[in-house]
Amino acid sequence: MLSLQTLPAKTKAIEELKTFIGIERDTRQVKKALAVKLIYQDYGYETISGILEVSLGALSKWKQAYERDDLSRSGISSCGI
């Protein structure tokens, strides 16, 4: 699980998500990737939920799917979120 990994792994995940956000055209997938990126940047779930107008449950689901599937294997758009 990413949360138990080192800071470089977290930084790598943030960079991967930033790249995805920059090239993805589906706004729904950008929103999901942005939410996960903000979680890794230590924003609180409540703050992210308010900014993106999504439920706390959705944030948790998206983060778990990213950690399980990663962008490199299946992309955030197809990892069940």
C-alpha positions in Angstrom: 0.0 0.0 0.0 1.4 3.4 -1.0 0.6 5.1 2.4 3.2 2.8 4.0 5.9 3.5 1.4 8.6 6.0 1.5 8.4 9.7 0.7 10.0 9.2 -2.8 7.2 6.7 -3.7 4.6 9.2 -2.6 6.4 11.9 -4.6 6.5 9.6 -7.7 2.7 8.9 -7.4 2.0 12.7 -7.2 4.1 13.3 -10.3 2.4 10.4 -12.1 -1.0 11.8 -11.3 0.0 15.3 -12.4 1.1 14.0 -15.7 -2.2 12.1 -16.1 -4.1 15.2 -15.2 -2.2 17.2 -17.8 -3.0 14.8 -20.7 -6.4 13.3 -19.8 -9.4 14.8 -21.6 -12.2 13.1 -19.7 -13.1 15.6 -16.9 -14.5 12.8 -14.7 -11.1 11.0 -14.7 -9.2 14.3 -14.1 -11.4 15.0 -11.1 -10.7 11.5 -9.7 -6.9 11.9 -10.3 -6.9 15.3 -8.8 -8.7 14.0 -5.7 -6.1 11.3 -5.2 -3.2 13.7 -5.8 -4.6 16.1 -3.2 -4.9 13.2 -0.7 -1.2 12.4 -1.3 -0.4 16.1 -0.8 -1.9 15.8 2.7 -5.1 17.8 2.1 -7.8 16.6 4.4 -10.7 14.5 3.0 -13.2 17.1 4.2 -11.4 19.9 2.4 -11.1 17.9 -0.8 -14.7 16.8 -0.6 -15.8 20.5 -0.3 -13.6 21.7 -3.1 -14.5 19.0 -5.6 -18.1 18.5 -4.4 -17.8 14.7 -4.0 -18.6 12.4 -1.1 -16.0 11.3 1.4 -16.8 7.7 0.4 -15.9 8.5 -3.3 -12.6 9.9 -2.2 -11.8 6.8 -0.2 -12.9 4.5 -3.1 -10.8 6.4 -5.7 -7.7 6.3 -3.5 -8.1 2.6 -2.8 -8.6 1.9 -6.5 -5.4 3.9 -7.4 -3.4 2.1 -4.8 -4.7 -1.3 -6.0 -4.5 -0.7 -9.7 -2.0 2.1 -10.3 -2.1 4.2 -13.4 0.7 2.2 -15.0 -1.3 -1.0 -15.0 -4.8 0.1 -16.0 -5.1 3.8 -15.7 -7.3 5.6 -13.2 -10.1 5.7 -15.8 -10.4 1.9 -15.8 -9.4 0.9 -12.2 -13.0 0.6 -11.0 -13.5 4.2 -10.0 
